[in-house]
Amino acid sequence: MKKKTLLIALAIIAVIAGGCFKNHGKPADVPTVVGLDALVKTNRAEVVRLFLRGTTNRIPADAFADLPKLQVLDLAECSFKDVPQGVFALAALRDLYLARNGLEKLPPEIASLRNLRYLNLDGNRFAAVPDVVARLSSLKWLRLNENKLAEIPASLASLKDLRRLYVRRNSLSAVPEVVKEWPLLEDLALDHNPIAEVPQWLVSMPGLRNVSFAGCRIAKLPDDLSGWSNLSSLVLSGCPVPETEMKRIRAALPKVAMLF
């Protein structure tokens, strides 16, 4: 009996030594991985954050397979024109960086990312906000800086949990009307758009904490600024605001950090 037990133990040791276990020789817990080479060498099942920013080589079709815990994926500056299909199977994904890739559209499959909270589309070639963005119901933070947008569509009213919107350096001529549909919005950055007027309804959104119009064409704010008494910061640098208007704004919002 002892001899039989010894033989079984030796057999188990031989299997382990032979590398038959999938993760043999790989770390048990590697939540953050940088680069495709590192991903190959690690325990994919435990990866939480994957950073591939600036990858110049072609991303393999199976690069995102077997990543059940992945929450953060950085694919910025990878020079692809279409989002790799494997991304859309990442059910746990919460943060997705697609900045500066020359994208002009997003496929409808991105709507399958039901847990997505952060989407960075900065520095692409969007002439319009992709319709599918309106279906990302868990989104809290949307970045659309440095695109070619002349408007933000009313369809985005469905994003009731949105907290932060950054649309710097586009072609917006007015504060988008859809903004009033986001009751939880805290941060709004519309810098360097040809916006000349701040509507009264925007000042009536008491949840706002940080508002930025740097480089816009605004010379005057609405007469009643009481709705912004809880603002943390207001940026109007580069706007043609006269000195008398600056004094009025400072007097109306004495606790707000301002930049003219």
C-alpha positions in Angstrom: 0.0 0.0 0.0 2.8 2.3 0.9 4.5 1.6 -2.4 1.3 2.3 -4.3 0.9 5.6 -2.5 4.5 6.6 -3.2 4.0 5.8 -6.9 0.9 8.0 -7.0 2.7 10.9 -5.4 5.6 10.5 -7.8 3.2 10.6 -10.7 1.6 13.8 -9.5 5.0 15.4 -9.1 5.9 14.3 -12.7 2.8 15.9 -14.1 3.5 19.2 -12.3 7.1 19.2 -13.4 6.1 18.5 -16.9 4.1 21.7 -17.2 0.7 20.2 -17.7 -1.0 22.8 -15.4 -2.1 25.8 -17.4 -0.6 28.5 -15.2 2.6 26.6 -14.2 5.4 29.0 -13.8 3.2 32.1 -14.0 2.4 34.5 -11.1 -0.8 33.8 -9.3 -1.9 37.4 -9.1 -0.9 40.0 -11.7 -3.6 42.7 -11.7 -1.7 45.2 -14.0 0.1 44.2 -17.2 1.9 46.5 -19.7 2.4 45.2 -23.2 1.5 42.2 -25.2 4.7 40.3 -24.4 4.1 40.6 -20.7 0.5 39.4 -21.2 1.7 36.2 -22.8 3.9 35.5 -19.8 1.4 36.0 -17.0 -1.8 34.6 -15.6 -4.4 36.0 -17.8 -7.3 35.0 -15.6 -6.1 37.5 -12.9 -5.4 40.5 -15.1 -7.4 43.6 -14.0 -5.6 46.3 -16.0 -4.0 46.0 -19.4 -2.0 48.9 -20.9 -1.2 48.6 -24.6 -0.9 52.4 -25.3 1.4 53.1 -28.3 1.6 49.5 -29.5 2.8 49.6 -33.1 2.6 45.9 -33.9 -0.6 44.3 -35.0 -2.8 43.3 -32.1 -3.6 39.5 -32.5 -7.3 38.5 -32.9 -7.1 36.5 -29.7 -5.2 39.1 -27.6 -8.2 39.7 -25.4 -9.4 36.2 -24.9 -9.6 34.7 -21.4 -9.5 38.0 -19.5 -12.6 37.6 -17.3 -11.5 40.2 -14.7 -10.2 42.9 -17.0 -11.6 46.3 -15.9 -9.2 48.8 -17.5 -8.0 48.6 -21.1 -5.7 51.3 -22.7 -5.6 51.1 -26.5 -4.7 54.8 -27.0 -2.3 55.7 -29.8 -2.3 52.2 -31.4 -2.9 53.5 -34.9 -5.8 51.2 -35.8 -8.9 52.4 -37.7 -11.3 49.9 -36.2 -11.6 48.7 -32.6 -10.4 45.1 -32.3 -13.4 42.8 -32.1 -12.1 40.9 -29.1 -12.7 44.0 -26.9 -16.4 43.6 -27.1 -16.3 40.3 -25.2 -14.8 41.9 -22.1 -17.8 41.8 -19.9 -16.1 43.2 -16.8 -14.6 46.2 -18.6 -15.1 49.6 -16.9 -12.5 51.9 -18.4 -11.7 52.0 -22.1 -9.1 54.3 -23.7 -9.3 54.7 -27.5 -7.6 58.1 -27.8 -5.7 59.2 -30.9 -6.3 56.3 -33.2 -7.9 58.0 -36.2 -11.3 56.5 -35.5 -14.3 57.8 -37.5 -16.9 55.4 -36.2 -17.6 52.9 -33.4 -19.2 49.5 -34.1 -22.6 48.7 -32.6 -20.9 45.8 -30.7 -19.5 48.3 -28.2 -22.9 48.4 -26.6 -22.2 44.9 -25.2 -19.9 46.6 -22.7 -22.7 47.1 -20.1 -20.3 47.9 -17.2 -18.4 50.6 -19.1 -18.1 53.7 -17.0 -15.2 55.6 -18.7 -14.8 56.1 -22.4 -11.9 58.2 -23.8 -12.3 59.1 -27.5 -10.0 62.1 -27.5 -8.0 63.0 -30.6 -9.9 61.0 -33.2 -11.8 62.0 -36.3 -15.4 61.9 -35.2 -17.6 64.4 -37.1 -20.5 63.2 -35.1 -20.9 61.4 -31.8 -21.4 57.7 -32.7 -25.1 56.7 -32.0 -24.0 53.6 -30.1 -22.6 55.8 -27.3 -26.2 56.5 -26.2 -26.6 52.8 -25.4 -23.7 52.8 -22.9 -26.1 53.3 -20.0 -23.5 52.9 -17.2 -21.2 55.6 -18.6 -20.1 58.2 -16.0 -17.2 59.9 -17.9 -17.1 60.7 -21.6 -14.1 62.4 -23.3 -14.5 63.7 -26.8 -11.7 66.3 -26.9 -10.1 67.2 -30.2 -12.5 65.8 -32.7 -14.7 67.5 -35.3 -18.0 67.8 -33.4 -20.4 70.6 -34.2 -23.1 69.2 -31.8 -23.8 66.7 -29.1 -26.9 64.7 -30.1 -30.1 64.7 -28.0 -29.9 60.8 -28.0 -27.3 61.0 -25.3 -30.0 62.1 -22.9 -30.2 58.4 -22.1 -26.9 58.6 -20.2 -28.5 59.5 -16.9 -25.5 58.6 -14.8 -23.1 60.8 -16.7 -20.9 62.9 -14.3 -18.1 64.3 -16.5 -18.2 65.5 -20.1 -15.1 66.9 -21.8 -15.5 68.2 -25.4 -12.5 70.6 -25.7 -11.3 71.8 -29.1 -14.3 70.9 -31.3 -16.6 73.1 -33.3 -19.5 73.6 -30.9 -21.2 77.0 -31.4 -23.5 76.6 -28.3 -23.7 74.8 -25.0 -25.4 71.5 -26.0 -29.0 71.4 -25.0 -28.7 67.7 -24.0 -26.5 68.8 -21.0 -29.7 69.7 -19.1 -30.8 66.1 -19.3 -27.9 64.9 -17.0 -28.9 65.7 -13.4 -25.8 64.2 -12.0 -23.3 66.1 -14.1 -20.5 67.5 -12.1 -17.7 68.5 -14.5 -18.2 70.2 -17.9 -15.3 71.2 -20.1 -16.1 73.0 -23.4 -12.8 74.9 -23.8 -11.8 76.2 -27.2 -15.1 75.9 -28.9 -16.7 79.0 -30.7 -19.3 79.3 -27.9 -20.4 82.9 -27.2 -23.2 82.5 -24.7 -23.9 80.7 -21.4 -27.6 79.8 -21.1 -29.4 80.5 -17.8 -30.5 76.8 -17.6 -26.8 75.8 -17.2 -26.5 78.1 -14.2 -29.6 76.4 -12.8 -27.9 73.0 -12.6 -26.8 73.0 -8.9 -25.0 69.7 -9.2 -22.2 71.2 -11.4 -18.9 71.6 -9.6 -16.3 72.4 -12.3 -17.1 74.4 -15.4 -14.6 75.4 -18.0 -15.0 77.7 -21.1 -11.3 78.5 -21.7 -10.7 80.0 -25.1 -14.4 80.4 -25.9 -16.0 83.7 -27.1 -17.9 84.4 -23.9 -18.0 88.0 -22.8 -20.8 87.9 -20.2 -22.5 85.3 -17.9 -26.2 85.3 -17.1 -27.4 88.0 -14.6 -28.4 85.4 -12.0 -25.5 83.3 -10.9 -27.0 82.0 -7.6 -27.3 78.5 -9.0 -23.6 78.2 -9.2 -22.9 79.1 -5.5 -21.6 75.6 -4.9 -19.2 75.5 -7.8 -15.6 74.5 -7.0 -14.1 76.1 -10.1 -15.0 78.3 -13.0 -12.5 78.8 -15.9 -13.0 81.7 -18.4 -9.3 82.2 -19.3 -8.9 83.4 -22.9 -12.5 84.6 -23.1 -13.2 88.3 -23.9 -14.6 89.1 -20.5 -14.3 92.8 -19.6 -12.9 93.8 -16.2 -16.3 95.0 -15.0 -17.9 91.6 -15.7 -15.0 89.9 -13.9 -15.7 91.9 -10.8 -19.4 91.2 -11.0 -18.8 87.4 -11.3 -16.3 87.4 -8.4 -18.8 89.3 -6.2 -21.6 86.9 -7.1 -19.5 83.7 -6.5 -17.0 84.7 -3.7 -16.2 81.0 -2.8 -15.5 79.8 -6.3 -12.0 79.3 -7.6 -11.8 81.3 -10.8 -9.4 81.7 -13.7 -9.8 84.6 -16.2 
